[in-house]
Amino acid sequence: MATTGKVIIQGITKEGGKFRPSDWAERLCGAVASYGPGRRIIFHPNVKLASMEGVKCVVIDASLEDNDEMLFDFLTDFADENNLQILRTDTFPLAE
């Protein structure tokens, strides 16, 4: 059975504080990117930067949980270790 929807890691701690450093989302997306010809960065197609109500987020396609469990666990473990809020949703009302 395929997993659908999105898993959203928000730049807000479970206590409601803003997560630092401010470029955490770019760093996390960069950590799972690869490099193509000419050392051009190729972002993972299932891991995107987004903003929700002015808060930086990393949006993960939930299918990654089935397709690349190690990568999915790396991303969600980062959120857990840093006490970040995680949302699971079937809708995606975010501005890129």
LUMTI-261115 format. One record per residue (C-alpha): x, y, z; chain. Coordinates in Angstrom, 1 decimal, padded with zeros to 4 digits, m for minus. Example, Ala and Ser with C-alpha at 12.3 -4.5 7.8 and 13.67 -1.06 7.14 Angstrom:
# LUMTI-261115
+--------+--------+--------+----+
!     c1 !     c2 !     c3 ! ch !
+--------+--------+--------+----+
!  012.3 ! m004.5 !  007.8 !  A !
!  013.7 ! m001.1 !  007.1 !  A !
+--------+--------+--------+----+
This chain:
# LUMTI-261115
+--------+--------+--------+----+
!     c1 !     c2 !     c3 ! ch !
+--------+--------+--------+----+
!  000.0 !  000.0 !  000.0 !  A !
!  001.5 !  003.4 ! m001.0 !  A !
!  001.8 !  006.1 !  001.5 !  A !
!  000.2 !  009.4 !  000.3 !  A !
!  000.2 !  013.0 !  001.5 !  A !
!  003.0 !  015.2 !  002.9 !  A !
!  005.0 !  015.2 !  006.1 !  A !
!  005.9 !  018.7 !  007.1 !  A !
!  008.7 !  019.6 !  009.4 !  A !
!  008.1 !  023.0 !  010.8 !  A !
!  010.8 !  025.4 !  012.0 !  A !
!  008.9 !  025.7 !  015.4 !  A !
!  009.8 !  023.7 !  018.4 !  A !
!  007.1 !  021.7 !  020.3 !  A !
!  007.3 !  024.5 !  022.9 !  A !
!  006.5 !  027.1 !  020.3 !  A !
!  009.9 !  028.7 !  019.9 !  A !
!  011.5 !  029.6 !  016.6 !  A !
!  014.2 !  027.0 !  015.5 !  A !
!  017.7 !  028.3 !  014.9 !  A !
!  019.8 !  028.6 !  012.8 !  A !
!  017.5 !  030.5 !  010.5 !  A !
!  018.8 !  028.5 !  007.4 !  A !
!  018.1 !  025.1 !  009.0 !  A !
!  015.6 !  024.2 !  006.2 !  A !
!  018.1 !  025.0 !  003.4 !  A !
!  020.8 !  023.0 !  005.2 !  A !
!  018.5 !  020.0 !  005.7 !  A !
!  017.4 !  020.0 !  002.0 !  A !
!  021.1 !  020.4 !  001.0 !  A !
!  022.1 !  017.5 !  003.2 !  A !
!  019.9 !  015.1 !  001.1 !  A !
!  020.7 !  016.7 ! m002.3 !  A !
!  023.2 !  015.3 ! m004.8 !  A !
!  025.5 !  016.9 ! m007.3 !  A !
!  025.3 !  016.7 ! m011.0 !  A !
!  027.5 !  017.8 ! m013.9 !  A !
!  029.5 !  021.0 ! m013.1 !  A !
!  028.9 !  020.4 ! m009.4 !  A !
!  025.3 !  021.7 ! m009.8 !  A !
!  023.2 !  020.8 ! m006.8 !  A !
!  020.2 !  018.6 ! m007.5 !  A !
!  017.6 !  018.7 ! m004.8 !  A !
!  015.8 !  015.5 ! m003.9 !  A !
!  012.5 !  015.5 ! m005.8 !  A !
!  010.5 !  014.4 ! m002.7 !  A !
!  012.1 !  016.9 ! m000.2 !  A !
!  011.1 !  020.6 ! m000.7 !  A !
!  011.5 !  023.9 !  001.0 !  A !
!  008.3 !  025.8 !  001.8 !  A !
!  006.9 !  028.4 !  004.1 !  A !
!  003.7 !  028.2 !  006.1 !  A !
!  002.5 !  031.4 !  007.8 !  A !
!  006.0 !  032.8 !  007.6 !  A !
!  007.6 !  029.7 !  009.2 !  A !
!  010.2 !  027.8 !  007.2 !  A !
!  009.3 !  024.2 !  006.6 !  A !
!  010.7 !  021.1 !  004.9 !  A !
!  008.0 !  019.2 !  003.1 !  A !
!  008.5 !  015.5 !  002.5 !  A !
!  006.4 !  013.5 !  000.1 !  A !
!  005.0 !  010.7 !  002.3 !  A !
!  005.8 !  008.1 ! m000.4 !  A !
!  009.5 !  008.5 !  000.7 !  A !
!  008.6 !  006.5 !  003.8 !  A !
!  008.0 !  003.5 !  001.5 !  A !
!  010.5 !  004.3 ! m001.2 !  A !
!  013.6 !  005.3 !  000.9 !  A !
!  013.0 !  004.5 !  004.5 !  A !
!  016.5 !  005.4 !  005.6 !  A !
!  016.3 !  008.9 !  004.1 !  A !
!  012.8 !  009.4 !  005.5 !  A !
!  014.1 !  008.3 !  009.0 !  A !
!  017.1 !  010.7 !  008.6 !  A !
!  014.7 !  013.6 !  008.1 !  A !
!  012.2 !  012.7 !  010.7 !  A !
!  014.9 !  011.8 !  013.2 !  A !
!  016.4 !  015.3 !  012.7 !  A !
!  013.0 !  016.8 !  013.6 !  A !
!  012.6 !  014.6 !  016.6 !  A !
!  016.2 !  015.3 !  017.9 !  A !
!  015.6 !  019.0 !  017.6 !  A !
!  012.1 !  018.9 !  019.1 !  A !
!  010.5 !  020.3 !  015.9 !  A !
!  006.8 !  020.1 !  015.1 !  A !
!  005.9 !  017.5 !  012.4 !  A !
!  002.5 !  017.5 !  010.6 !  A !
!  001.1 !  014.8 !  008.4 !  A !
! m001.4 !  016.0 !  005.9 !  A !
! m003.2 !  015.1 !  002.6 !  A !
! m003.6 !  018.7 !  001.7 !  A !
! m000.8 !  021.1 !  000.9 !  A !
! m001.8 !  024.7 !  001.4 !  A !
!  001.7 !  026.1 !  001.5 !  A !
!  003.4 !  028.8 ! m000.4 !  A !
!  006.8 !  027.7 ! m001.9 !  A !
+--------+--------+--------+----+
